[in-house]
Amino acid sequence: MDKLLTMSTKELTRLEVMKRLEEKRVKQKEAAEMLGVSERHIRRLLRAYRQDGERGLISKRRGKPSNNRMKPGVKQQAIDLLHSRYHDFGPTLAHEKLSEVHKLDLSVGSVRQIMIAEGQWKPRKVKQQAVHQMRLRRACRGELVQIDGSPHAWFEDRGPVCNLLVYIDDASGKLMELFFTPAESTLSYFAATRRYLDRHGRPFAFYSDKNGIFIINIKNALSGSGLTQFGRAMKQLDIEIICANTPQAKGRVERVNETLQDRLVKELRLREISTLDAANAFAPEYIEDFNHRFAVQPRSNYDAHCPVLFSEDELNVIFSLQETRMLSKNLTLQYKKVIYQIQTARPTYALRKAQVTVCENAQGDITILYKGKPLNYSVFRKQQRQAEVLTSKEIDTHLKKKKKPHKPAPDHPWRHYGRHISGKPIQEVVSHGND
């Protein structure tokens, strides 16, 4: 009695080719091209067909469990970890933790399917995005470095919302610097750039947005040098600043910001990091791991970074807020509501009406320069406190620094004041007065 055989479309095609080959209507080379296999495999299929007929062309694995199936218990262990530790992780990051930390033998696809089945991940629909002209990466490392600030709850509810300054190389996609700071300001970019120069040297150009830190956005400005404080410092260091018209133009740093807001937040949580200092100390380790996973090989092996040919003292002056002032006849000047008196042994008429540069570092220390050399000074008078001049991004940080009203301790005498009058409790005194 004939038996019913179940064959796939691929197996039916093989059967037809084997019949033609058996009837010598085609050659083995032609059969191999028709099926997209080697001639050696054609001879193997023909031998199985001659021995077992149509049954020889049917897969012997049909109906049997896959060799790539999960090991018993691995799936349940992964589910337990996903619910307990990685409940808000994406499939790729969760797979990295399960394989590297817990040594579970799972693929990214398996982790994704488990998370979908457990309701922890929802497949995303591919949205039709606006088409922007592609720009090739630069050829050399250090030729163009994209920079941006990313305000986010990096410590979640364990610490305050802060900013992360991101420096990424355009040629290789390598993270060059990460710097956590309370607010995105000129001094914070000074500190981050100083760290960058110490580690990598001087790049050819920085690629940024049109933030007021990098470019003066007031058209036809009537005063000033036409440069921001950061622009002036980069000009002294011979580093070009290029500003993008749209966020898409500097898409690499924008995309890495999204990646960091997902992955770095969870790394900080796993390591129980909740302060700026601890996060900045952890940044080099994370940069190395990130670059190992995502960096690409640039087209050229040439490194465009140049050595920094400035001394430590010169860099301290460059990375400071600088403003010019003109000395009065009494050799005084005013800066931020403080009057400074120049102390000099030379004749005073030599410095009258002289133009000097006032430099202020991140710690608030003041240096007054005349022709590049510091002058001795004393504080003559501090004016009464007036309104503060702040940028929009510094308002939140400034308000948080305001001291809260003093709250007396639980055992402070003030809390017990008035409970006894002349050795008698208040209730007795009040009742006596009513009588």
C-alpha angles and dihedrals in degrees: 000000000000117000124221112244123202114213132176124230090258092053092048089053090051091050092054092049092047091053091052090046092049090051088049091239091130134027125241092251091053091047091051090053092048093053096034094237136112125274089245090059090048090058090049092052092046091052091051090048093051092048103043104010118217091348090064091065095054117098113258090211094065112122093011125109117265120263088224096057119128119270115254111274096013094097093049091048090050091050092051093050093045091055097042105039111005104039094134099035123116119242095257096049092041090052091052092053095044093050100038103035102028099026095229115164101228136131125230090248092054092050090049092051091048091051092048091050091049093048093244096115131038118203109245122230114232107247123211104248131200113266115242125184111262119237120203118237116258113264101232133052111249093021093109127008119190115215132189143152122238118198109202144137091266093167093039108211094339095079144002126294109265142167129260117207109211126199115187129176113238096210100051104018089235121154104239100179141003119189126178114210136166093241139005101255141142093261092051091052088048090055094046093047091048089055089047093053092048092054105036111011129237117330123211097240144355119223113208143153125262095272114151089245091070105030138023106245096189108104118227094005108195098205139039133045096285091250132100120229090262091045091051091051093049091049090054089050091046093240115142120225117213119188122208122224094214137022089243090062090066093035096146095066091040091054093045088052089059091047092050092047087059105036105027093049090057093046090054089050094050091050092044093235114161107154134075094237093051091046093050090049090052094046098086091053092049092046091055092050093045093050091048089058105037112017119109132209111263119232091247129042091212114114111217094196114117128204118264106246097195130100123238092258092049091051090050089057094044093050094054135091107263131196131168123235135179119230118235125228088269090052094249132134136184125229125169094345093310125111115216124200116210114227113207139156094208121089109288094228089069092068100037111123089001118153114237134179120234112208123194122186129202091273092056095251113152126220121181115204129196114187089343095307125106121247126213114243144166131212106256100182141343115220124224114281112270137175118317120239109219139160120242092254093054098052097086093048092047094051092049089056091060111111115249119230112278113261114207118235119259091253095044112134089233090071090059096043113126097014091111128033118189090345093305126108117253093246091060093049093049094048091048091053091052091055 
